[in-house]
Structure formats: structure tokens, C-alpha cells
């Protein structure tokens, strides 16, 4: 008779218990997963439901647009002299100081004219010196003639006095006295004539001097003008700022005509945003409305300062101004998105916007669930503002009523819809 080795029952009991625990854990995880999946599916179904209930809720109505930052002060760069491009010193995006050279031109003909004008100026300066010298000499000669005439008149006067005394003493005849009197009158007439000639000579020489001075000033102005035109072959920045634009055709050797626009400089100290919105939204936007601008993850606030009165390609331009200092990241022509607050309602009737409701402040025929909760019936509803996927109900429906937001295609032409038909 053989003896059996007794089995370790405690060990078997432990294994059974461990198996039981593992089974419970697996079943629990399965139930949790199933319940979560069901909840998710239920939520998804709810989110995609074509039915929505009218509730009382706040509604913030905004108009969206896009655009760019625009500097308030911009100045065009024009070529004041014509020539061929020698070198381009600055590129768009470069910061410039007033007077810095942006590009330089070459004009040999203009430079030759400047050299010729310099010679003409030297000639006129020499001619003016000659005229002044001639005037001084002529006036000095005339004054000498006057002095001689005065001397001769004084001598004639002395002879006349002497002849009068001799006549009184009956030494000379009346004829001799008369001759002395005539000689005095002749010398006096000569003196008066020389004095008159001096006055005439002064006027003549002044006219000659003025004419020479005018020619000299003309030569100086011509010289200054040509020097300025040659200097303007260096096209410079007219103010501090950023070079935002430069013509694409500014290649070395290319001709630039006088007055041609070559670029644009912007003052970086002050900006506004130029935004494009749809023409349909423009009727709700006016000056003074608050606007939010977004760019590069930054949000700033401003006010609508201008609304363009005309429509261009279905859009309208508006300007948004800023009262506070702008971030350093703001640069000309950076793309921005704008949101303009048109209305901020506190407690109004709100419902999800049905398909087909596009324009605000219109009357639409929508399906509203009846009191029994079985049939959707068409009803005229006045829609107020629209904000995204929500709309304001002004009239025709009440809080708690349910609206069909998405009508199945096969039921598009009917006037009433059974609830059961929606999910077929």
C-alpha cells in the first residue's frame, strides 16, 4: 500500500484567490471603457444633433476682417535729378536716418554743365569787377572836370570883380567889363553842365553796375542749381524711419528719370490698422466701435476711426486707430486679423443658427417643434444679430422651444416634419 503525499491546499487557495481578483479587475476595466465610450458617443450625438433649444444667454456680436499695419506718416522717395544708377545702398526693411544716401546716380552731361557754369560764373565775376572799376574811374574823371570848372569859374569871378573896380575908376571901357561878365557866365554854365553830367553819369553807371550784378547773380543761381542737381544724383532719405518700398527695376546701370518715384519711407513711431471687411458687414460698422487686433499671438485694442464709403470687389476698407503705445513687434505691412465688436447683448433669446440663416435682421421660415414634441412645423421667425454659429431670436419663437437647425435633404420641400423622420 502506497502513501500519497498530501497536497498544499493553502497554495491552491491563494492561486484561486489571485485569479478571482484578476478577473474582477479586468471586468471593471472593461465596464469603465464601455461606459466612457458610451458617454463619448452620447456627447458626440448630442453635439451633432440637428435640434437646438432656444435659451436666454448673452451674445457678443463681432465683425471679422483682415489687413495690415500702416504707418501714419509715409513719404515717397523721388529722383530729383535724372541719371543712371551707380549703386544701391539700402534695401527694403533698412532703417534710415534723414539725409542718408539710398542710391546714387551718374549723369555726365549734368556734370559738364556744372563745370561750364563754374567758368561762366568766374567770367561774370571778372566782368563785374571791370564794370565797378570803370564806374569808379568815370565818376572820378567827372568829379575832376567839376573841380576844374569851379577853378575857372572862381578865376572868372575874380576878373569880373577887378573889371568892375577898373570901370568905376574909368580905367577900362564898358565893353571890357561886358566881356568879363560874359566870361564869368560862360564858366558858370560849364560848371552847371559838368555837375549835371555827374548826375547823369551816376545813373548810367548804376544801371551798368546793376546789369552786371544781375548777370553775376544769374550765373551764381545757375551754378547753385546745377550743383544742387548734381548733389541730388545721390537720392537721400527725407526723414528718419524704415525703407518700406523700393522699386523692383532699380538695377545698376538702369536709367532713372527726373521725378520718378523710387521708394517709400515710413515713420515707425505711429501706426493704424487698415482692415478689409465684407460689404454686408460694413453696414453694421461705424466710427468709435471697439476693435481687437491679433498678430503673432499678440492682442491689442483700438477704435474704428474711418469707414470707406465705397465698396471695392465686395469688400470695404476701415481704419483702426490706437491710443496706447504699440508693442515693439509692430512693423509696416504685417498681416493682422481684426474683430470689431458690433453689439454686446446681456440676456436675449439665443439658439444655434440653422442652415440657410446667413444675413442678420431678416425674417426666416424655420421648423419649430410643436407642444406635443412630435412634429416640426414651419414658422416665421425674426432673426436679430448673428454671432458665429449662434443667432438672436427677436420674434416668432420663445424660450424653451426647439428649432430644427438642419433639415434632411429628402424633407427639404415639406411643410412639417415628424421627429421620427429626422433620424431615418
PyMOL commands that set and color helices and strands:
alter all, ss='L'
color gray80, all
select helices_A, chain A and resi 9-47+108-168+174-231+279-282+409-411+419-422
alter helices_A, ss='H'
color red, helices_A
select strands_A, chain A and resi 51-53+55-71+74-78+83-88+95-96+101-106+234-236+241-246+255-256+261-266+271-278+290-295+298-307+315-321+335-352+362-369+375-387+390-395+402-404+416-418
alter strands_A, ss='S'
color yellow, strands_A
deselect
rebuild
show_as cartoon
